[in-house]
Amino acid sequence: MLKVVVCVSGSGTNLQAVIDGIQNGTIQNTQIVRVISNNKGAYALQRAKEHGIPSLCVSPKDYTNRAEFNLALLQAVEETSPDLIVLAGFLVVVPEEMIQRYRNRIINIHPSLIPSFCGTGYYGLRVHEAALERGVKLTGATVHFVDEGTDTGPILLQKAVEVKVGDTPQILQKRVMEEAEWKLLPQAIDEIARGQIQIGRRDG
């Protein structure tokens, strides 16, 4: 059984996709053992509660400095002894100690085809605004391992999504979620659970 911790900051739509995948069998042999949010008001915490998943908030606002927060976050993760940490819209820089301790066991979902529109400052609607400003015809989403850089870890899966005439950032964001993010993240977790993903390449 793959034990997963999901880290979230907002509404938790990707978390919901993972929950649904486990419930409908799209994701096999996997259990979410904890949901962690840095935001007390995150609807993702309510989603976890509704599905009986243990959850808690670890907010930087509750600590006097970043080092204390990093330690508390790491402790909240380690208490569950996870096999995999999933960043599903987690808008916090992951502590280096956590990356080192869970090397190649932390994955992130990013709403573009990396290396396009990624790195520092590219998150949420900003990614889709940039894609529309650049005039790309295809965008999409990427699941990648997390390393010390921002969106620089090895890529696991990608899926392209068409950009359409008249798209706004909000419309494009919704399409990328529906057509790519909500499919890719469950697929990546399932493939990891079944031992089908290797670093730097995908078999099958």
Secondary structure, 3 states (H helix, E strand, C coil): CEEEEEEECCCCHHHHHHHHHHHHCCCCCEEEEEEEECCCCCHHHHHHHHCCCCEEECCHHHCCCHHHHHHHHHHHHHCCCCCEEEECCCCCCCCHHHHHHCCCCEEEEECCCCCCCCCCCCCCHHHHHHHHHHCCCEEEEEEEECCCCCCCCCEEEEEEEECCCCCCHHHHHHHHHHHHHHHHHHHHHHHHHCCCEECCEECC
